[in-house]
Amino acid sequence: QVQLVESGRGLVQAGGSLRLSCVASGSIFSINDMGWYRQAPGKQRELVATITRRDSTNYADSVKGRFTISRDNAKNTVYLQMNSLKPEDTAVYYCNADVIVDTRTGLTGMDHWGRGTLVNVSS
């Protein structure tokens, strides 16, 4: 079994910063892409940022220049540094990872999600 656990939830004022972390644990052979998504009240879940195992990154236009995604492969951890936060960044942030596990039939990849962590930015 594989679990993703996010941490770093908080209430911050507009213009402030917050750092989210997500640790993957369990029977992990390796992890391909990792990423952060968010869902604001009444809206669909949207991509925030992704990062490949070789640190190639992709960002939503709305967070470019303000958010930075990074990862530590040795710790199976992905981070999201959020600066210059805006009220519209308020959402539940979800960690996502494409995890490879070693099963009896060979290596198998599966998409995994964390339970989410709330980020609330006040104006």
PyMOL CGO cylinders between C-alpha atoms (Angstrom):
from pymol import cmd
from pymol.cgo import CYLINDER

trace = [
    CYLINDER, 0.00, 0.00, 0.00, 1.13, 3.51, -0.79, 0.3, 1, 1, 1, 1, 1, 1,
    CYLINDER, 1.13, 3.51, -0.79, 0.11, 6.62, 1.13, 0.3, 1, 1, 1, 1, 1, 1,
    CYLINDER, 0.11, 6.62, 1.13, 0.64, 10.29, 0.39, 0.3, 1, 1, 1, 1, 1, 1,
    CYLINDER, 0.64, 10.29, 0.39, 0.42, 12.63, 3.36, 0.3, 1, 1, 1, 1, 1, 1,
    CYLINDER, 0.42, 12.63, 3.36, 0.43, 16.41, 2.98, 0.3, 1, 1, 1, 1, 1, 1,
    CYLINDER, 0.43, 16.41, 2.98, 1.46, 18.90, 5.64, 0.3, 1, 1, 1, 1, 1, 1,
    CYLINDER, 1.46, 18.90, 5.64, 1.81, 22.65, 5.90, 0.3, 1, 1, 1, 1, 1, 1,
    CYLINDER, 1.81, 22.65, 5.90, -1.82, 23.77, 6.01, 0.3, 1, 1, 1, 1, 1, 1,
    CYLINDER, -1.82, 23.77, 6.01, -2.44, 27.22, 7.32, 0.3, 1, 1, 1, 1, 1, 1,
    CYLINDER, -2.44, 27.22, 7.32, -4.12, 30.60, 7.38, 0.3, 1, 1, 1, 1, 1, 1,
    CYLINDER, -4.12, 30.60, 7.38, -1.98, 33.39, 5.98, 0.3, 1, 1, 1, 1, 1, 1,
    CYLINDER, -1.98, 33.39, 5.98, -2.51, 36.99, 4.98, 0.3, 1, 1, 1, 1, 1, 1,
    CYLINDER, -2.51, 36.99, 4.98, -2.33, 38.10, 1.38, 0.3, 1, 1, 1, 1, 1, 1,
    CYLINDER, -2.33, 38.10, 1.38, 1.27, 38.62, 0.38, 0.3, 1, 1, 1, 1, 1, 1,
    CYLINDER, 1.27, 38.62, 0.38, 2.50, 35.99, 2.79, 0.3, 1, 1, 1, 1, 1, 1,
    CYLINDER, 2.50, 35.99, 2.79, 4.23, 32.67, 2.21, 0.3, 1, 1, 1, 1, 1, 1,
    CYLINDER, 4.23, 32.67, 2.21, 3.57, 29.06, 3.01, 0.3, 1, 1, 1, 1, 1, 1,
    CYLINDER, 3.57, 29.06, 3.01, 5.37, 25.80, 2.29, 0.3, 1, 1, 1, 1, 1, 1,
    CYLINDER, 5.37, 25.80, 2.29, 3.55, 22.54, 1.68, 0.3, 1, 1, 1, 1, 1, 1,
    CYLINDER, 3.55, 22.54, 1.68, 5.16, 19.12, 1.93, 0.3, 1, 1, 1, 1, 1, 1,
    CYLINDER, 5.16, 19.12, 1.93, 3.98, 15.71, 0.81, 0.3, 1, 1, 1, 1, 1, 1,
    CYLINDER, 3.98, 15.71, 0.81, 5.62, 12.45, 1.79, 0.3, 1, 1, 1, 1, 1, 1,
    CYLINDER, 5.62, 12.45, 1.79, 4.96, 9.18, -0.01, 0.3, 1, 1, 1, 1, 1, 1,
    CYLINDER, 4.96, 9.18, -0.01, 5.34, 6.01, 2.02, 0.3, 1, 1, 1, 1, 1, 1,
    CYLINDER, 5.34, 6.01, 2.02, 4.77, 2.29, 1.56, 0.3, 1, 1, 1, 1, 1, 1,
    CYLINDER, 4.77, 2.29, 1.56, 6.08, -0.32, -0.82, 0.3, 1, 1, 1, 1, 1, 1,
    CYLINDER, 6.08, -0.32, -0.82, 7.57, 2.10, -3.33, 0.3, 1, 1, 1, 1, 1, 1,
    CYLINDER, 7.57, 2.10, -3.33, 9.97, 1.04, -6.08, 0.3, 1, 1, 1, 1, 1, 1,
    CYLINDER, 9.97, 1.04, -6.08, 10.26, 4.53, -7.54, 0.3, 1, 1, 1, 1, 1, 1,
    CYLINDER, 10.26, 4.53, -7.54, 8.20, 7.63, -8.25, 0.3, 1, 1, 1, 1, 1, 1,
    CYLINDER, 8.20, 7.63, -8.25, 7.81, 9.27, -11.63, 0.3, 1, 1, 1, 1, 1, 1,
    CYLINDER, 7.81, 9.27, -11.63, 5.98, 12.58, -11.85, 0.3, 1, 1, 1, 1, 1, 1,
    CYLINDER, 5.98, 12.58, -11.85, 4.80, 14.31, -8.68, 0.3, 1, 1, 1, 1, 1, 1,
    CYLINDER, 4.80, 14.31, -8.68, 2.56, 17.32, -8.46, 0.3, 1, 1, 1, 1, 1, 1,
    CYLINDER, 2.56, 17.32, -8.46, 0.21, 19.60, -6.64, 0.3, 1, 1, 1, 1, 1, 1,
    CYLINDER, 0.21, 19.60, -6.64, -3.40, 20.28, -7.51, 0.3, 1, 1, 1, 1, 1, 1,
    CYLINDER, -3.40, 20.28, -7.51, -5.97, 22.44, -5.78, 0.3, 1, 1, 1, 1, 1, 1,
    CYLINDER, -5.97, 22.44, -5.78, -9.71, 22.73, -5.47, 0.3, 1, 1, 1, 1, 1, 1,
    CYLINDER, -9.71, 22.73, -5.47, -11.39, 25.92, -4.39, 0.3, 1, 1, 1, 1, 1, 1,
    CYLINDER, -11.39, 25.92, -4.39, -14.96, 25.94, -3.04, 0.3, 1, 1, 1, 1, 1, 1,
    CYLINDER, -14.96, 25.94, -3.04, -17.44, 25.45, -5.86, 0.3, 1, 1, 1, 1, 1, 1,
    CYLINDER, -17.44, 25.45, -5.86, -14.73, 24.85, -8.45, 0.3, 1, 1, 1, 1, 1, 1,
    CYLINDER, -14.73, 24.85, -8.45, -13.14, 21.88, -10.14, 0.3, 1, 1, 1, 1, 1, 1,
    CYLINDER, -13.14, 21.88, -10.14, -9.77, 20.55, -9.14, 0.3, 1, 1, 1, 1, 1, 1,
    CYLINDER, -9.77, 20.55, -9.14, -6.99, 22.21, -11.13, 0.3, 1, 1, 1, 1, 1, 1,
    CYLINDER, -6.99, 22.21, -11.13, -3.31, 21.66, -11.71, 0.3, 1, 1, 1, 1, 1, 1,
    CYLINDER, -3.31, 21.66, -11.71, -0.94, 23.87, -9.77, 0.3, 1, 1, 1, 1, 1, 1,
    CYLINDER, -0.94, 23.87, -9.77, 2.48, 22.44, -10.60, 0.3, 1, 1, 1, 1, 1, 1,
    CYLINDER, 2.48, 22.44, -10.60, 4.18, 19.20, -11.56, 0.3, 1, 1, 1, 1, 1, 1,
    CYLINDER, 4.18, 19.20, -11.56, 7.76, 17.96, -11.45, 0.3, 1, 1, 1, 1, 1, 1,
    CYLINDER, 7.76, 17.96, -11.45, 9.40, 15.00, -13.13, 0.3, 1, 1, 1, 1, 1, 1,
    CYLINDER, 9.40, 15.00, -13.13, 11.93, 12.72, -11.51, 0.3, 1, 1, 1, 1, 1, 1,
    CYLINDER, 11.93, 12.72, -11.51, 14.63, 14.70, -13.29, 0.3, 1, 1, 1, 1, 1, 1,
    CYLINDER, 14.63, 14.70, -13.29, 13.26, 18.01, -11.94, 0.3, 1, 1, 1, 1, 1, 1,
    CYLINDER, 13.26, 18.01, -11.94, 11.56, 19.27, -15.08, 0.3, 1, 1, 1, 1, 1, 1,
    CYLINDER, 11.56, 19.27, -15.08, 8.73, 21.50, -13.88, 0.3, 1, 1, 1, 1, 1, 1,
    CYLINDER, 8.73, 21.50, -13.88, 5.41, 22.78, -15.17, 0.3, 1, 1, 1, 1, 1, 1,
    CYLINDER, 5.41, 22.78, -15.17, 3.22, 25.48, -13.61, 0.3, 1, 1, 1, 1, 1, 1,
    CYLINDER, 3.22, 25.48, -13.61, -0.26, 26.84, -14.02, 0.3, 1, 1, 1, 1, 1, 1,
    CYLINDER, -0.26, 26.84, -14.02, -0.15, 30.37, -15.42, 0.3, 1, 1, 1, 1, 1, 1,
    CYLINDER, -0.15, 30.37, -15.42, -1.86, 31.68, -12.31, 0.3, 1, 1, 1, 1, 1, 1,
    CYLINDER, -1.86, 31.68, -12.31, 1.05, 30.67, -10.05, 0.3, 1, 1, 1, 1, 1, 1,
    CYLINDER, 1.05, 30.67, -10.05, 4.07, 31.21, -12.30, 0.3, 1, 1, 1, 1, 1, 1,
    CYLINDER, 4.07, 31.21, -12.30, 6.66, 33.37, -10.63, 0.3, 1, 1, 1, 1, 1, 1,
    CYLINDER, 6.66, 33.37, -10.63, 5.06, 32.93, -7.20, 0.3, 1, 1, 1, 1, 1, 1,
    CYLINDER, 5.06, 32.93, -7.20, 5.11, 29.19, -6.52, 0.3, 1, 1, 1, 1, 1, 1,
    CYLINDER, 5.11, 29.19, -6.52, 8.05, 26.79, -6.71, 0.3, 1, 1, 1, 1, 1, 1,
    CYLINDER, 8.05, 26.79, -6.71, 7.77, 23.01, -6.79, 0.3, 1, 1, 1, 1, 1, 1,
    CYLINDER, 7.77, 23.01, -6.79, 10.69, 20.81, -5.79, 0.3, 1, 1, 1, 1, 1, 1,
    CYLINDER, 10.69, 20.81, -5.79, 11.31, 17.24, -4.71, 0.3, 1, 1, 1, 1, 1, 1,
    CYLINDER, 11.31, 17.24, -4.71, 13.68, 15.06, -2.75, 0.3, 1, 1, 1, 1, 1, 1,
    CYLINDER, 13.68, 15.06, -2.75, 13.80, 11.64, -4.38, 0.3, 1, 1, 1, 1, 1, 1,
    CYLINDER, 13.80, 11.64, -4.38, 15.70, 10.09, -1.47, 0.3, 1, 1, 1, 1, 1, 1,
    CYLINDER, 15.70, 10.09, -1.47, 12.87, 11.08, 0.86, 0.3, 1, 1, 1, 1, 1, 1,
    CYLINDER, 12.87, 11.08, 0.86, 9.98, 10.45, -1.59, 0.3, 1, 1, 1, 1, 1, 1,
    CYLINDER, 9.98, 10.45, -1.59, 8.88, 14.00, -0.85, 0.3, 1, 1, 1, 1, 1, 1,
    CYLINDER, 8.88, 14.00, -0.85, 7.56, 16.85, -2.94, 0.3, 1, 1, 1, 1, 1, 1,
    CYLINDER, 7.56, 16.85, -2.94, 7.36, 20.45, -1.79, 0.3, 1, 1, 1, 1, 1, 1,
    CYLINDER, 7.36, 20.45, -1.79, 5.43, 23.53, -2.86, 0.3, 1, 1, 1, 1, 1, 1,
    CYLINDER, 5.43, 23.53, -2.86, 6.83, 26.89, -1.81, 0.3, 1, 1, 1, 1, 1, 1,
    CYLINDER, 6.83, 26.89, -1.81, 4.10, 29.49, -2.17, 0.3, 1, 1, 1, 1, 1, 1,
    CYLINDER, 4.10, 29.49, -2.17, 5.02, 33.17, -2.06, 0.3, 1, 1, 1, 1, 1, 1,
    CYLINDER, 5.02, 33.17, -2.06, 3.03, 36.35, -2.64, 0.3, 1, 1, 1, 1, 1, 1,
    CYLINDER, 3.03, 36.35, -2.64, -0.14, 34.49, -1.80, 0.3, 1, 1, 1, 1, 1, 1,
    CYLINDER, -0.14, 34.49, -1.80, -3.46, 35.91, -2.95, 0.3, 1, 1, 1, 1, 1, 1,
    CYLINDER, -3.46, 35.91, -2.95, -6.99, 35.32, -1.64, 0.3, 1, 1, 1, 1, 1, 1,
    CYLINDER, -6.99, 35.32, -1.64, -7.76, 33.45, -4.87, 0.3, 1, 1, 1, 1, 1, 1,
    CYLINDER, -7.76, 33.45, -4.87, -5.12, 30.88, -3.88, 0.3, 1, 1, 1, 1, 1, 1,
    CYLINDER, -5.12, 30.88, -3.88, -7.45, 29.72, -1.12, 0.3, 1, 1, 1, 1, 1, 1,
    CYLINDER, -7.45, 29.72, -1.12, -8.20, 26.06, -1.73, 0.3, 1, 1, 1, 1, 1, 1,
    CYLINDER, -8.20, 26.06, -1.73, -7.59, 22.52, -0.59, 0.3, 1, 1, 1, 1, 1, 1,
    CYLINDER, -7.59, 22.52, -0.59, -4.24, 21.48, -2.03, 0.3, 1, 1, 1, 1, 1, 1,
    CYLINDER, -4.24, 21.48, -2.03, -3.75, 17.86, -3.05, 0.3, 1, 1, 1, 1, 1, 1,
    CYLINDER, -3.75, 17.86, -3.05, -0.51, 15.99, -3.63, 0.3, 1, 1, 1, 1, 1, 1,
    CYLINDER, -0.51, 15.99, -3.63, -0.32, 13.59, -6.55, 0.3, 1, 1, 1, 1, 1, 1,
    CYLINDER, -0.32, 13.59, -6.55, 2.31, 11.01, -7.48, 0.3, 1, 1, 1, 1, 1, 1,
    CYLINDER, 2.31, 11.01, -7.48, 2.81, 8.38, -10.15, 0.3, 1, 1, 1, 1, 1, 1,
    CYLINDER, 2.81, 8.38, -10.15, 4.18, 5.59, -7.99, 0.3, 1, 1, 1, 1, 1, 1,
    CYLINDER, 4.18, 5.59, -7.99, 5.88, 2.45, -9.29, 0.3, 1, 1, 1, 1, 1, 1,
    CYLINDER, 5.88, 2.45, -9.29, 5.50, -0.62, -7.08, 0.3, 1, 1, 1, 1, 1, 1,
    CYLINDER, 5.50, -0.62, -7.08, 7.14, -4.01, -7.46, 0.3, 1, 1, 1, 1, 1, 1,
    CYLINDER, 7.14, -4.01, -7.46, 4.43, -6.68, -7.53, 0.3, 1, 1, 1, 1, 1, 1,
    CYLINDER, 4.43, -6.68, -7.53, 4.58, -10.43, -8.11, 0.3, 1, 1, 1, 1, 1, 1,
    CYLINDER, 4.58, -10.43, -8.11, 3.81, -9.81, -11.78, 0.3, 1, 1, 1, 1, 1, 1,
    CYLINDER, 3.81, -9.81, -11.78, 6.39, -7.06, -12.18, 0.3, 1, 1, 1, 1, 1, 1,
    CYLINDER, 6.39, -7.06, -12.18, 6.62, -3.31, -11.91, 0.3, 1, 1, 1, 1, 1, 1,
    CYLINDER, 6.62, -3.31, -11.91, 3.28, -1.52, -11.91, 0.3, 1, 1, 1, 1, 1, 1,
    CYLINDER, 3.28, -1.52, -11.91, 2.54, 2.20, -11.98, 0.3, 1, 1, 1, 1, 1, 1,
    CYLINDER, 2.54, 2.20, -11.98, -0.43, 3.76, -10.30, 0.3, 1, 1, 1, 1, 1, 1,
    CYLINDER, -0.43, 3.76, -10.30, -1.64, 7.29, -9.67, 0.3, 1, 1, 1, 1, 1, 1,
    CYLINDER, -1.64, 7.29, -9.67, -1.96, 8.20, -5.99, 0.3, 1, 1, 1, 1, 1, 1,
    CYLINDER, -1.96, 8.20, -5.99, -3.53, 11.17, -4.23, 0.3, 1, 1, 1, 1, 1, 1,
    CYLINDER, -3.53, 11.17, -4.23, -3.18, 12.63, -0.77, 0.3, 1, 1, 1, 1, 1, 1,
    CYLINDER, -3.18, 12.63, -0.77, -6.21, 13.64, 1.29, 0.3, 1, 1, 1, 1, 1, 1,
    CYLINDER, -6.21, 13.64, 1.29, -5.52, 17.34, 0.86, 0.3, 1, 1, 1, 1, 1, 1,
    CYLINDER, -5.52, 17.34, 0.86, -4.47, 20.21, 3.05, 0.3, 1, 1, 1, 1, 1, 1,
    CYLINDER, -4.47, 20.21, 3.05, -6.30, 23.51, 3.42, 0.3, 1, 1, 1, 1, 1, 1,
    CYLINDER, -6.30, 23.51, 3.42, -4.66, 26.80, 2.51, 0.3, 1, 1, 1, 1, 1, 1,
    CYLINDER, -4.66, 26.80, 2.51, -6.66, 29.89, 3.46, 0.3, 1, 1, 1, 1, 1, 1,
    CYLINDER, -6.66, 29.89, 3.46, -5.41, 33.29, 2.33, 0.3, 1, 1, 1, 1, 1, 1,
    CYLINDER, -5.41, 33.29, 2.33, -7.10, 36.29, 3.91, 0.3, 1, 1, 1, 1, 1, 1,
    CYLINDER, -7.10, 36.29, 3.91, -7.28, 39.70, 2.26, 0.3, 1, 1, 1, 1, 1, 1,
]
cmd.load_cgo(trace, "trace")
